[in-house]
Amino acid sequence: MRYMSGVLAAGLIVAGAAFSLGAASADDGWVTLVDATTKADFTEVGKANWEMKDGALSADKLDGKDLSYLVTKTSYKDFQIKAEFWVDDAANSGIFIRCDQSDKIDSNICYEVNIFDKRPDPKYGTGAIVDVAKVEPMPKAGGKWNTYEITAKGTRLTVILNGEKTADVDDSKHAAGPIALQYGSGVVKFRKVQIKPL
């Protein structure tokens, strides 16, 4: 009887540990903004033909002259972002963070983590934070799936593209604000975008 009680207690301890591990991994703090089937409730500034297609949030055409941005309704201060994206060689896109406003988006009022292989000044092209952190040499993102890992903690901003750090800078211009996904030109697809407040 004592042996059976010991086995039962050990089993309960193991089961409890497994439950705790499962709960921790299920509740790791990441919030999904885009995945293969859904997208968050964004506000759109400017118009493009955004649609869920083949497991990605895609756009390839503007509706009008203004660039299009999908803007979160939540403001974020310190956070990490993980994003999977595909662009063609002609694409102009980016992930805008800590925007000072939600109804007008540009690199003057946000930090713009750029996706723009053909930017005339490549120092602030793909992998750079426009007008804040240069990238040299500029990596190319066109024609393949890529991953961005973006961290904003206090004044420290870091960008990792496909496992390589492309930007690491201290800057205090923008402290908090919404996140925005940009469509400017070419073909742009976001397969997964997650954010984790820190």
Secondary structure by P-SEA (a helix, b strand, c coil): caaaaaaaaaaaaaaaaaaaaaaaaacccccccccccccccccccccccccccccccccccccccbbbbbccccccccbbbbbbbccccccccbbbcccccccccccccccccccccccccccccccccccccccccccccccbbbbbbbbbcccbbbbbccccccbbbbbccccbbbbbbbbcccbbbbcbbbbbcc
